[in-house]
Amino acid sequence: MSGVASPNVANECKPSLMRGLWALTYRELKKWLKDPVMLTMFVLQPLIWMGLLGKSMNIGGLFSANNINLPQQIPIPGNAVLYPPGVSGVVLNGTVLSQMFANMGSQIMQDTFGVADYFSFMAVGMVSMIVMTTTMFSGMSIVWDRRLGFLDKVISTPVSRAAIIFAKIFNATFRAMFQATVILALAYLLGLQLSGTFTILNILGVYAAIFLLGVGLSSVFLAFSIRSTRMERPMQFVSLITMPLMFASNTFFPTRLMPDWMQAIASVNPLTYLTDAIRNLTILPMDTSALILDFTYLSIFAVVLATIGIVLSWKYLTR
């Protein structure tokens, strides 16, 4: 009897990367889908954001004719009139002036946000925000698995360390893509205005951009939490990084109107590139050069951070 194991026996003892990755990712997604409370919360959360915050921040309403309540007649003293000279005074029609200011408001909104209504601008920003918050749970998930002992059991098997890390990354990324779909569908029902260059194929570009950012951000949160046994550690990191990522980006406001020092931060913030890519694919006329820049940055971000995650997994995921 030969002492050399057959190829089949060897494969059973050492499953392929893809087989281990599929098994662990399926476990994560199954755990999520089998929790009706969590699944409901994932649907309700974007609905509440869209219904309350999305509609309450009606910046366009500041410039509407109903909000500009000028008197019907506006007397102007003669010393304020340059032409014709020598008149004692003039009286302006307040109703016409209100309409003029309202029309100027629409142009200001278009020049500032690229769209005439702030809801469309912010709805896309909320997609980025939800993607960011969903990927944060990847770090907490690995700490939870370590505390329950599941991580030690997986590490003791021949499953690749990279499969363990990427299962967490893909789980968070797929959940983010699901939530983004819900948000965009709700936003459309609530009044999201799509651009003339939008086609159904653009949705694939949206998913690709979300996938790249999801891989990169999940890797960041996993790298920070990979050795932790306390739930407080990833939560502290999340609290620290959430605000800078969200507000030093174009999520809710154009970066070119920010102070110079904040524009510098926004220019390296990956959330800026995701939001810009989704806006170009949905509500703005497509700018191909800007879109190429967005996807290039997101791809580099995802590859670099995923590589760091793999290196850390080999170093710190030990029996």
Disulfide bonds with the S-S distance in Angstrom:
none
